[in-house]
């Protein structure tokens, strides 16, 4: 049975429309609080962080109201990267962590990402149980007046998160002598990103660090990597770092202003980890991972497994096969040795640690030749259009045409009202033709 509210990465949508409003966030808080309270932990605690969207000020109080109505004590942390919340959920021994964010989406969207006490994103099974509670009569789950939860604001979230990140590396590790451009997308990492790099001695050129509630991801961040490309060239930086709205993904740029996507970052880290005997099992990618990455891993005799799109599914495959590295082309990369979910700043530190002895970013990241790839995102009112007979027929025609020369992937977005059509082939004319056959029919 498909889920009613949760997508591939929590709950996400347009503000004050359908599920993203004060009424529903109260219900989300009450339902999730009721579920985790039922796990019979002695301490009933939830912690909440958010990105910089204006709507966060509206949604957070509603969520807090639901949680405290369920008898959960709540700590609010303010703007903090998603994995910062995941890490603190675990270190604070909270029952649950909730991140209010719509990740890389524009300011007019918002949503939730939920984490369990282990710092892991919730499984489909638990999400369905919470959905069941959401649809129950509200009065059934309300606490008695004397058992209501309390609320406290913690101002040390960013500092505590940075401490945890730095503990993963030797005390001698520093970034002195490096010029680093970082684009924080006017989002959740706008404080933590520059502070972390400066604390290690880097000269930091920070952009996308003036959030006003409406400019998160607006022509900045990992969705617009040309910003760091230009800035690296202008300031003659050694590397550029670009985060998304909740800082759980990262796209980079080398000193020659070449953009480095998630596949290239994963390839470089996997190669290094294998040489250092740190790689366990192999690497998990997704259906969107470039075929060139898969071919590269074959030459290194590294096992490569594809998961469904979404870093939660990557993590599940990593756990199942006991791998410690996985990631997506979009920049969601999970370093299983250090984290339970994607973390743009942690991945940045791991890459910079590899470059600490003067190695150039262009050398470190140039591991494989990418197979030409075309990705089209088509806005639709109903994502189930993908199941219509004429759409299925167009997909089969395209797949038959490209067979033996590439591949086609058509899927629903798990976070937006879009159909994503992706194709890969060295034959660019054929690839464009196949993509057009499908996109024209969907449109």
C-alpha positions as CSV (number, residue, x, y, z in Angstrom):
1,X,0.0,0.0,0.0
2,X,1.4,3.4,-1.0
3,X,1.9,6.1,1.6
4,X,-0.6,9.0,1.9
5,X,1.5,11.8,3.2
6,X,5.2,10.8,3.1
7,X,7.2,10.9,-0.1
8,X,10.8,9.6,-0.8
9,X,12.2,12.2,1.6
10,X,9.7,13.1,4.3
11,X,6.7,15.4,3.5
12,X,7.0,18.3,1.1
13,X,4.7,20.6,-0.8
14,X,3.5,24.2,-1.3
15,X,2.8,26.4,1.8
16,X,-0.8,26.7,3.0
17,X,-1.9,24.1,0.5
18,X,-3.0,20.6,1.2
19,X,-0.5,19.1,3.8
20,X,1.8,22.1,4.5
21,X,-0.2,24.3,6.8
22,X,-0.6,24.9,10.6
23,X,-3.5,22.4,11.0
24,X,-1.6,19.5,9.3
25,X,1.7,20.3,11.2
26,X,-0.2,20.1,14.5
27,X,-1.5,16.7,13.4
28,X,2.0,15.6,12.2
29,X,3.4,16.6,15.6
30,X,0.6,14.9,17.6
31,X,0.8,11.7,15.5
32,X,4.6,11.4,15.5
33,X,4.8,12.3,19.2
34,X,2.1,9.7,20.0
35,X,4.0,7.0,18.1
36,X,7.4,7.6,19.7
37,X,5.8,8.1,23.1
38,X,4.4,4.6,22.7
39,X,7.9,3.2,22.3
40,X,8.1,3.4,26.2
41,X,11.3,5.4,26.4
42,X,11.9,6.8,29.9
43,X,12.6,10.3,28.4
44,X,10.1,11.7,26.0
45,X,12.1,14.3,24.0
46,X,11.8,15.6,20.5
47,X,14.3,18.1,18.9
48,X,13.4,20.4,16.0
49,X,15.6,22.3,13.6
50,X,14.7,24.1,10.4
51,X,16.1,25.9,7.4
52,X,15.6,29.6,6.8
53,X,12.2,29.7,5.0
54,X,9.8,32.4,6.2
55,X,7.1,29.7,6.6
56,X,9.2,28.0,9.2
57,X,8.0,30.6,11.7
58,X,4.4,29.6,11.0
59,X,4.9,25.8,10.9
60,X,7.3,25.3,13.8
61,X,4.8,26.5,16.5
62,X,2.1,24.2,15.1
63,X,4.5,21.3,15.1
64,X,5.6,22.1,18.7
65,X,1.9,22.3,19.8
66,X,1.2,18.9,18.4
67,X,4.3,17.3,20.0
68,X,3.6,18.8,23.4
69,X,-0.1,17.9,23.2
70,X,1.2,14.3,22.8
71,X,3.3,14.6,26.0
72,X,6.7,15.1,24.3
73,X,9.2,17.6,25.7
74,X,10.6,19.7,22.8
75,X,14.0,21.4,22.2
76,X,14.1,23.9,19.3
77,X,17.5,24.5,17.6
78,X,16.7,27.1,14.9
79,X,18.5,27.0,11.5
80,X,20.8,23.9,11.3
81,X,21.8,21.5,8.6
82,X,19.7,18.3,8.4
83,X,22.5,16.0,9.4
84,X,23.3,18.3,12.3
85,X,19.8,17.6,13.5
86,X,20.3,13.8,12.9
87,X,23.6,13.8,14.8
88,X,22.2,15.8,17.8
89,X,19.1,13.6,17.9
90,X,21.5,10.7,18.6
91,X,23.9,12.4,20.9
92,X,21.1,14.0,23.0
93,X,19.4,10.6,23.2
94,X,16.1,12.1,22.0
95,X,13.2,10.0,20.9
96,X,13.0,11.7,17.6
97,X,14.3,14.6,15.5
98,X,12.3,16.7,13.1
99,X,13.8,18.9,10.4
100,X,11.4,21.6,8.9
101,X,12.7,22.0,5.4
102,X,11.9,21.6,1.7
103,X,15.6,21.0,0.9
104,X,16.5,22.4,-2.5
105,X,12.9,23.5,-3.4
106,X,12.0,27.3,-3.6
107,X,10.9,29.3,-0.6
108,X,7.2,28.7,-1.3
109,X,7.5,25.0,-0.5
110,X,8.2,23.5,2.9
111,X,8.1,20.1,4.6
112,X,9.4,17.7,7.2
113,X,12.1,15.1,7.5
114,X,11.8,12.8,10.5
115,X,14.6,10.9,12.3
116,X,14.5,8.2,14.9
117,X,16.6,8.0,18.1
118,X,19.4,6.3,16.1
119,X,19.7,9.4,13.9
120,X,18.2,7.4,10.9
121,X,15.4,8.6,8.7
122,X,12.2,6.6,9.4
123,X,11.4,3.5,7.5
124,X,8.4,3.2,5.3
125,X,6.8,0.9,7.9
126,X,7.1,3.5,10.7
127,X,5.9,6.3,8.3
128,X,2.8,4.3,7.6
129,X,2.1,3.9,11.3
130,X,2.4,7.6,11.8
131,X,0.1,8.2,8.8
132,X,-2.5,6.0,10.5
133,X,-2.3,8.1,13.7
134,X,-2.6,11.3,11.7
135,X,-6.0,10.2,10.4
136,X,-7.3,9.2,13.8
137,X,-9.6,11.4,15.9
138,X,-7.4,14.1,17.5
139,X,-8.9,13.7,21.0
140,X,-7.8,10.1,21.1
141,X,-4.1,11.0,21.3
142,X,-4.2,14.2,23.4
143,X,-2.3,14.0,26.8
144,X,-3.8,14.8,30.2
145,X,-3.1,18.4,31.2
146,X,-0.5,17.4,33.8
147,X,1.4,15.3,31.2
148,X,1.8,18.0,28.6
149,X,5.3,18.5,27.2
150,X,7.6,21.5,27.9
151,X,9.5,23.6,25.3
152,X,13.0,25.0,25.4
153,X,15.2,26.8,22.9
154,X,18.8,25.6,22.6
155,X,21.2,28.2,21.2
156,X,24.2,25.9,21.0
157,X,23.1,23.7,18.1
158,X,25.5,25.0,15.4
159,X,28.5,25.0,17.9
160,X,27.7,21.4,19.0
161,X,27.3,20.2,15.4
162,X,30.7,21.7,14.4
163,X,32.3,20.0,17.3
164,X,30.9,16.6,16.3
165,X,32.1,17.1,12.7
166,X,35.7,18.1,13.7
167,X,36.0,15.1,16.1
168,X,35.9,12.8,13.0
169,X,39.4,14.1,12.0
170,X,42.7,14.4,13.7
171,X,43.4,17.5,15.8
172,X,46.3,18.4,13.5
173,X,44.0,18.7,10.5
174,X,43.7,22.3,9.3
175,X,43.0,24.2,6.2
176,X,45.5,27.0,6.5
177,X,46.7,28.3,3.1
178,X,43.5,27.3,1.3
179,X,41.1,29.7,-0.3
180,X,37.6,28.2,-0.3
181,X,34.4,29.6,-1.8
182,X,31.3,28.3,-0.1
183,X,27.7,29.0,-1.3
184,X,25.3,28.2,1.5
185,X,22.1,28.8,-0.6
186,X,20.8,31.3,1.9
187,X,19.8,28.1,3.8
188,X,20.3,26.1,6.9
189,X,24.1,26.0,6.6
190,X,24.6,29.7,6.3
191,X,26.2,29.9,9.8
192,X,27.7,26.4,10.2
193,X,29.4,26.3,6.8
194,X,31.6,29.4,7.0
195,X,32.2,29.0,10.8
196,X,33.5,25.4,10.3
197,X,35.9,26.3,7.5
198,X,37.2,29.4,9.3
199,X,37.7,27.5,12.5
200,X,40.1,25.2,10.6
201,X,42.1,28.1,9.3
202,X,40.8,28.5,5.7
203,X,40.4,31.8,4.0
204,X,36.7,31.7,3.3
205,X,34.7,33.5,0.6
206,X,31.1,33.0,1.6
207,X,28.1,33.6,-0.6
208,X,24.5,32.8,-0.1
209,X,24.7,33.7,3.6
210,X,22.1,36.5,3.8
211,X,18.8,34.6,4.2
212,X,15.7,36.8,4.3
213,X,13.1,34.0,4.4
214,X,12.4,34.2,0.7
215,X,15.7,33.8,-1.0
216,X,16.6,30.2,0.0
217,X,17.9,28.4,-3.1
218,X,17.0,31.4,-5.2
219,X,19.6,31.5,-8.0
220,X,22.2,30.1,-5.5
221,X,23.3,26.8,-3.9
222,X,23.9,23.4,-5.3
223,X,21.1,23.8,-7.9
224,X,23.0,26.8,-9.4
225,X,26.7,25.7,-9.3
226,X,27.7,28.3,-11.8
227,X,27.9,30.7,-8.8
228,X,30.9,28.9,-7.3
229,X,32.3,28.4,-10.7
230,X,32.5,32.2,-11.2
231,X,33.6,32.9,-7.7
232,X,36.4,30.3,-7.8
233,X,37.7,32.0,-10.9
234,X,37.3,35.5,-9.6
235,X,39.0,34.8,-6.2
236,X,41.5,32.2,-7.6
237,X,40.2,29.8,-5.0
238,X,41.5,26.2,-4.5
239,X,38.0,24.8,-4.4
240,X,34.3,25.8,-4.4
241,X,31.6,24.2,-2.2
242,X,27.9,24.6,-2.9
243,X,25.2,23.4,-0.4
244,X,21.5,23.2,-0.9
245,X,18.8,24.7,1.4
246,X,19.2,22.2,4.2
247,X,22.9,21.4,3.5
248,X,22.5,17.7,3.2
249,X,23.9,17.7,-0.4
250,X,27.0,19.3,-1.9
251,X,28.3,20.1,-5.4
252,X,31.9,21.2,-5.8
253,X,34.1,23.1,-8.2
254,X,37.8,22.5,-8.7
255,X,40.5,25.2,-9.1
256,X,40.0,25.2,-12.9
257,X,36.3,26.0,-12.4
258,X,35.1,22.6,-13.4
259,X,31.9,21.5,-11.7
260,X,32.1,18.3,-9.7
261,X,28.8,16.5,-9.1
262,X,27.9,13.8,-6.6
263,X,29.0,10.9,-8.9
264,X,32.5,12.4,-9.3
265,X,32.8,13.0,-5.5
266,X,31.7,9.4,-4.7
267,X,34.2,8.1,-7.3
268,X,37.1,10.0,-5.7
269,X,36.2,9.1,-2.2
270,X,35.7,5.4,-3.0
271,X,39.0,5.3,-4.8
272,X,40.8,6.9,-1.8
273,X,39.0,4.7,0.7
274,X,39.9,1.6,-1.2
275,X,43.6,2.5,-1.2
276,X,43.4,3.3,2.5
277,X,41.5,0.0,3.1
278,X,38.6,2.1,4.6
279,X,36.0,1.0,2.0
280,X,33.7,-1.7,3.3
281,X,31.9,-4.0,0.8
282,X,31.4,-1.5,-2.0
283,X,29.4,1.6,-3.0
284,X,25.6,2.2,-3.3
285,X,24.5,4.6,-6.1
286,X,21.0,5.2,-7.5
287,X,19.1,4.7,-10.7
288,X,20.3,8.1,-11.7
289,X,24.0,7.5,-11.2
290,X,26.0,7.9,-14.3
291,X,26.8,4.7,-16.2
292,X,30.4,5.9,-16.4
293,X,30.7,5.7,-12.6
294,X,29.5,2.0,-12.7
295,X,32.1,1.3,-15.4
296,X,34.9,3.0,-13.4
297,X,34.1,0.9,-10.3
298,X,34.4,-2.3,-12.5
299,X,38.0,-1.3,-13.3
300,X,38.7,-1.0,-9.6
301,X,36.9,-4.2,-8.7
302,X,34.6,-2.2,-6.5
303,X,31.0,-3.6,-6.1
304,X,28.4,-1.1,-7.2
305,X,24.7,-1.4,-6.3
306,X,21.9,0.9,-7.5
307,X,19.1,1.9,-5.1
308,X,15.9,3.9,-5.7
309,X,16.4,7.7,-5.8
310,X,16.5,9.2,-2.3
311,X,19.3,9.1,0.2
312,X,17.1,7.2,2.6
313,X,17.0,4.3,0.1
314,X,20.7,4.6,-0.4
315,X,21.3,4.2,3.3
316,X,18.9,1.2,3.5
317,X,20.9,-0.6,0.8
318,X,24.1,0.4,2.5
319,X,22.9,-1.2,5.8
320,X,21.6,-4.3,4.0
321,X,24.9,-5.0,2.2
322,X,27.1,-3.6,5.0
323,X,28.6,-0.9,2.7
324,X,30.0,2.3,4.2
325,X,29.7,4.6,1.2
326,X,26.8,5.7,-1.0
327,X,25.5,8.7,-2.8
328,X,23.5,10.4,-5.5
329,X,24.5,12.4,-8.5
330,X,22.7,15.4,-6.9
331,X,25.2,15.5,-4.1
332,X,23.5,13.5,-1.4
333,X,26.5,11.5,-0.2
334,X,26.5,9.3,2.9
335,X,29.7,8.5,4.7
336,X,28.6,5.5,6.6
337,X,31.6,5.6,8.9
338,X,30.6,9.0,10.2
339,X,26.9,9.7,9.5
340,X,23.4,8.3,9.1
341,X,22.3,10.6,6.3
342,X,23.7,13.0,3.7
343,X,25.8,15.9,5.0
344,X,27.3,18.4,2.6
345,X,29.7,19.8,5.2
346,X,31.0,16.4,6.4
347,X,31.6,15.3,2.8
348,X,33.4,18.7,2.2
349,X,35.7,18.0,5.2
350,X,36.5,14.4,3.9
351,X,37.4,15.8,0.5
352,X,39.5,18.6,2.0
353,X,41.2,16.1,4.2
354,X,42.3,14.2,1.1
355,X,43.6,17.5,-0.4
356,X,45.5,18.7,2.7
357,X,48.9,17.8,1.4
358,X,48.7,20.1,-1.6
359,X,46.9,17.8,-4.0
360,X,44.8,19.8,-6.5
361,X,41.1,19.3,-6.6
362,X,41.2,18.8,-10.4
363,X,43.5,15.8,-9.9
364,X,41.6,14.3,-7.0
365,X,38.2,14.4,-8.6
366,X,39.0,13.5,-12.3
367,X,38.4,9.7,-11.9
368,X,36.1,8.7,-14.8
369,X,34.6,10.0,-18.0
370,X,30.9,10.6,-17.7
371,X,28.6,9.1,-20.3
372,X,26.5,12.0,-21.8
373,X,23.3,12.3,-19.9
374,X,20.1,14.3,-20.5
375,X,17.6,14.9,-17.8
376,X,14.3,16.6,-18.4
377,X,12.0,17.6,-15.5
378,X,8.4,18.0,-16.7
379,X,5.8,19.8,-14.5
380,X,2.6,17.8,-14.3
381,X,-0.7,18.1,-12.3
382,X,-0.9,14.4,-11.7
383,X,2.3,12.3,-11.5
384,X,0.2,9.1,-12.2
385,X,0.1,10.2,-15.8
386,X,3.2,8.0,-16.1
387,X,0.9,5.0,-16.0
388,X,-1.2,5.9,-19.0
389,X,-1.1,3.5,-21.9
390,X,0.1,6.1,-24.4
391,X,2.9,7.2,-22.1
392,X,4.0,3.6,-21.5
393,X,4.0,3.1,-25.2
394,X,6.3,6.1,-25.9
395,X,8.7,4.8,-23.2
396,X,8.8,1.4,-24.8
397,X,9.5,2.9,-28.3
398,X,12.4,5.0,-26.8
399,X,13.8,2.0,-24.9
400,X,13.7,-0.1,-28.1
401,X,15.5,2.6,-30.1
402,X,18.3,3.1,-27.6
403,X,18.7,-0.6,-26.6
404,X,22.4,-1.6,-26.8
405,X,23.5,2.0,-27.0
406,X,22.3,3.5,-23.7
407,X,19.5,3.6,-21.3
408,X,16.3,5.5,-20.5
409,X,14.8,6.1,-17.0
410,X,11.4,7.6,-16.5
411,X,10.1,8.2,-12.9
412,X,7.9,10.3,-10.7
413,X,9.7,12.8,-8.5
414,X,9.3,11.9,-4.9
415,X,9.4,15.5,-3.7
416,X,7.8,17.6,-6.5
417,X,4.9,17.5,-9.0
418,X,7.3,16.5,-11.8
419,X,8.1,13.5,-14.1
420,X,11.8,13.1,-14.5
421,X,13.0,11.7,-17.9
422,X,16.7,10.7,-18.0
423,X,18.7,9.1,-20.7
424,X,22.4,8.2,-21.3
425,X,24.2,7.4,-24.5
426,X,27.4,8.3,-26.4
427,X,25.1,8.7,-29.4
428,X,23.8,12.2,-28.6
429,X,21.5,12.5,-31.6
430,X,19.8,9.2,-30.8
431,X,19.6,10.2,-27.1
432,X,17.9,13.5,-27.8
433,X,15.5,11.7,-30.2
434,X,14.5,9.2,-27.5
435,X,14.1,11.8,-24.8
436,X,11.9,13.9,-27.1
437,X,9.6,11.0,-27.9
438,X,8.7,10.6,-24.2
439,X,8.7,14.3,-23.1
440,X,6.5,15.3,-26.1
441,X,3.9,12.7,-25.1
442,X,3.9,13.7,-21.4
443,X,3.6,17.3,-22.3
